[in-house]
């Protein structure tokens, strides 16, 4: 359940921060008339994410067992790719996300209502679709016949919404760069488990071989129906009898990805270029606001 709570919290907080930044900017610049189009875009994005998640869940039930496993395995791997890209992207852009969104919103304000709806929709919609896909894959991987995995996701999302409200009210201040770095690292661990489960699905669908070639079997030591077996499965998607291919893929993904992600960000040329781009973005956003005010 904790792993799914972390997904809901981490992904939901990104979307909440985006919404807070958009709304706060419009309120502070006296453009409350633009709030309705922005909320409309956010509403459409949330509805699309929910519809996408429902389509994944109920649409897959109509397929044969092998087709379900093939779809589940393929989408699990896609979800891992997307979430890996997302955690690296957020770590890189967390420091100047606010200025970037302000610049986009300034441009949309000049273009009209349709552009405002589109800006809010795109800003939140990407997060929503990624969250829906990864949540579906993770819940499917850690499902034990109860509602605990889904409850963890919902609690995580509710916590994210509450934290977003506190950010908006100015009652909460944390180092977002460090927050997204550490939660991103934990999410990489969760993603490794989802990836291993996705490989297992592809093996059961007979798309990949080696289903009977077990790396180890400690089911008697850590029974999956015990509280600690359930805890390990809920947090890390742990499986007591994985195949050799599952363990290989898990290690090849987790070790290098986590090492690169947690490595200190240097001050070399690429870092200087990033800082320069962030400064240019801030200056452009400020110039747009000055032009709009004039």
C-alpha positions in Angstrom: 0.0 0.0 0.0 2.9 2.4 0.8 4.3 2.1 -2.7 0.9 3.1 -4.2 0.5 5.9 -1.7 3.9 7.2 -2.8 2.8 7.1 -6.4 -0.4 9.0 -5.6 1.5 11.6 -3.5 4.4 12.1 -5.9 2.3 12.3 -9.1 -0.6 14.2 -7.5 1.7 16.8 -5.9 3.2 17.7 -9.3 -0.3 18.3 -10.8 -1.4 20.2 -7.6 1.7 22.5 -7.9 1.0 23.2 -11.5 -2.6 24.1 -10.7 -1.5 26.3 -7.7 1.0 28.2 -9.8 -1.5 28.9 -12.6 -4.3 30.0 -10.2 -2.0 32.1 -7.9 -0.5 33.9 -10.9 -3.9 34.9 -12.3 -5.1 36.1 -8.9 -2.0 38.1 -8.2 -2.0 39.8 -11.6 -5.7 40.7 -11.3 -6.9 38.4 -14.1 -9.6 36.6 -12.2 -11.7 36.7 -15.4 -9.3 34.1 -16.8 -9.9 31.6 -13.9 -13.0 30.0 -15.5 -11.2 29.0 -18.7 -8.2 27.6 -16.7 -10.5 25.6 -14.4 -12.3 24.3 -17.5 -9.0 23.1 -19.0 -8.1 21.5 -15.7 -11.5 19.8 -15.4 -11.2 18.4 -18.9 -7.7 17.1 -18.2 -8.9 15.3 -15.0 -11.9 13.8 -16.8 -9.6 12.5 -19.5 -7.2 10.9 -17.0 -10.1 9.2 -15.2 -11.6 8.0 -18.5 -8.2 6.7 -19.6 -7.8 4.8 -16.3 -11.3 3.4 -16.5 -10.7 2.3 -20.1 -7.6 0.5 -19.1 -9.3 -1.3 -16.2 -12.6 -2.3 -17.8 -11.4 -2.6 -21.4 -8.8 -5.2 -20.4 -11.4 -7.4 -18.7 -13.0 -8.2 -22.1 -9.8 -9.7 -23.4 -8.6 -13.3 -23.2 -6.1 -14.2 -20.5 -3.1 -14.1 -22.8 -4.2 -10.9 -24.4 -4.7 -9.3 -20.9 -1.2 -10.4 -19.9 0.3 -9.0 -23.1 -1.5 -5.7 -22.7 -0.7 -5.5 -19.0 3.0 -6.3 -19.6 3.4 -3.8 -22.5 1.6 -1.0 -20.6 3.6 -1.7 -17.5 6.9 -1.3 -19.4 5.5 1.9 -21.1 4.5 3.3 -17.6 8.0 2.7 -16.3 9.6 4.5 -19.3 7.3 7.5 -18.8 7.7 7.7 -15.0 11.5 7.4 -15.4 11.5 10.3 -17.9 9.2 12.3 -15.6 11.3 12.0 -12.4 14.4 13.0 -14.3 12.6 15.9 -16.0 11.1 17.1 -12.7 14.5 17.0 -10.9 16.0 19.1 -13.7 13.1 21.7 -14.0 11.8 21.9 -10.4 13.8 25.1 -9.8 12.4 27.1 -12.7 9.0 25.4 -13.2 7.2 28.5 -11.9 8.8 30.9 -14.3 8.2 28.5 -17.2 4.5 28.2 -16.4 4.2 32.0 -16.0 5.7 32.5 -19.5 3.2 30.1 -21.1 0.3 31.7 -19.2 1.3 35.2 -20.3 1.3 34.0 -24.0 -2.1 32.3 -23.5 -3.6 35.4 -22.0 -2.7 37.4 -25.1 -4.2 34.8 -27.4 -7.6 34.5 -25.7 -9.9 32.0 -23.9 -9.2 29.0 -26.1 -5.5 29.3 -25.5 -6.1 29.5 -21.7 -8.1 26.3 -21.8 -5.5 24.6 -23.9 -2.6 25.7 -21.6 -4.3 24.4 -18.5 -5.3 21.2 -20.2 -1.8 20.5 -21.5 -0.1 21.4 -18.2 -2.3 19.1 -16.1 -3.3 16.5 -18.8 0.2 15.2 -19.3 0.5 14.6 -15.5 -2.9 13.0 -15.4 -2.4 10.5 -18.2 1.1 9.5 -16.8 -0.4 9.1 -13.4 -3.4 7.0 -14.6 -1.1 4.7 -16.6 1.4 4.2 -13.8 -1.2 3.8 -11.1 -3.0 1.2 -13.2 0.2 -0.7 -13.8 1.3 -0.5 -10.1 -2.1 -1.5 -8.7 -2.3 -4.4 -11.1 1.2 -5.5 -10.0 0.5 -5.3 -6.3 -3.1 -6.4 -6.3 -3.8 -9.0 -3.7 -7.5 -9.3 -4.1 -8.2 -6.3 -1.7 -8.8 -2.6 -2.2 -5.6 -1.7 -0.3 -3.5 -0.8 -3.4 -6.2 1.5 -4.8 -6.9 3.0 -1.3 -3.2 3.8 -1.1 -3.3 5.7 -4.4 -6.4 7.6 -3.3 -4.9 8.6 0.0 -1.8 9.7 -1.7 -3.8 11.9 -4.1 -5.8 13.4 -1.3 -2.6 14.2 0.6 -1.2 15.8 -2.5 -4.3 18.0 -3.0 -4.1 19.1 0.7 -0.4 19.9 0.4 -1.1 21.9 -2.8 -3.8 23.9 -1.0 -1.2 24.6 1.8 1.3 25.8 -0.8 -1.3 28.1 -2.3 -2.2 29.6 1.1 1.5 30.1 1.8 1.3 27.9 4.9 3.8 25.4 3.7 7.3 25.9 2.4 9.7 23.0 1.6 12.7 22.5 -0.7 10.9 21.1 -3.8 14.1 20.2 -5.5 15.1 17.9 -2.6 11.6 16.6 -2.2 11.3 15.5 -5.8 14.8 14.1 -5.7 14.2 11.8 -2.7 10.6 10.8 -3.7 11.8 10.3 -7.2 14.4 7.9 -6.0 11.8 5.9 -4.1 9.6 6.0 -7.1 12.4 4.5 -9.2 12.5 1.5 -6.8 8.7 1.1 -7.2 9.1 1.3 -11.0 11.7 -1.5 -10.9 9.1 -3.7 -9.3 6.5 -2.7 -11.9 9.0 -3.5 -14.6 9.7 -6.9 -13.3 6.0 -7.6 -13.0 5.5 -6.4 -16.6 8.1 -8.9 -17.7 6.3 -11.7 -15.8 3.1 -10.7 -17.6 4.8 -11.0 -21.0 6.2 -14.4 -20.0 2.7 -15.6 -19.0 1.4 -14.3 -22.4 4.1 -16.5 -24.0 5.6 -13.4 -25.6 8.8 -14.0 -23.7 10.2 -17.4 -22.6 11.7 -18.6 -19.4 8.6 -18.7 -17.3 9.6 -21.9 -15.6 13.2 -20.8 -15.0 13.1 -19.5 -11.5 15.9 -17.4 -10.1 15.0 -18.5 -6.5 11.9 -19.5 -4.5 11.6 -18.4 -0.9 7.9 -18.7 -0.7 8.3 -20.9 2.4 10.4 -18.3 4.1 8.4 -15.2 3.0 4.9 -16.5 2.3 3.0 -13.9 0.1 -0.1 -14.2 2.3 1.7 -13.1 5.5 1.7 -9.5 6.8 5.4 -9.1 6.0 5.0 -10.7 2.6 2.1 -8.4 1.8 4.2 -5.4 3.1 7.1 -6.3 0.8 4.8 -6.8 -2.2 2.9 -3.5 -1.5 6.1 -1.4 -1.1 8.5 -3.0 -3.6 6.2 -5.3 -5.7 8.3 -8.1 -4.2 7.8 -11.6 -5.6 9.2 -14.6 -3.6 9.6 -16.8 -6.7 10.7 -14.5 -9.6 12.2 -15.8 -12.9 15.8 -15.3 -13.9 14.6 -12.8 -16.6 12.6 -10.8 -14.0 15.6 -10.5 -11.7 18.0 -9.6 -14.5 15.7 -6.9 -15.9 15.0 -5.5 -12.4 18.7 -5.2 -11.6 19.7 -3.8 -15.0 17.1 -1.1 -14.6 17.3 -0.3 -10.9 21.1 -0.1 -10.3 22.2 2.3 -13.1 19.0 4.4 -13.0 19.1 5.0 -9.3 22.9 5.7 -9.4 22.5 8.3 -12.2 19.4 9.8 -10.5 20.9 10.2 -7.1 24.3 11.4 -8.4 25.1 15.0 -7.4 24.4 17.6 -10.1 27.7 19.0 -11.2 28.6 22.6 -12.1 30.0 21.7 -15.5 29.0 23.2 -18.9 25.6 21.5 -19.1 24.7 22.9 -15.6 25.8 26.4 -16.7 23.7 26.1 -19.8 20.7 25.0 -17.8 21.1 28.0 -15.4 21.4 30.4 -18.4 18.2 29.0 -19.9 16.4 29.3 -16.6 17.5 33.0 -16.3 16.4 33.7 -19.9 13.0 32.1 -19.1 12.6 34.3 -16.0 13.6 37.4 -18.0 11.2 36.6 -20.8 8.3 36.0 -18.4 9.0 39.3 -16.7 9.1 41.2 -20.0 5.8 39.6 -21.0 4.2 40.7 -17.8 5.6 44.2 -18.2 4.2 44.4 -21.7 0.8 43.1 -20.6 0.7 45.7 -17.8 1.7 48.5 -20.1 
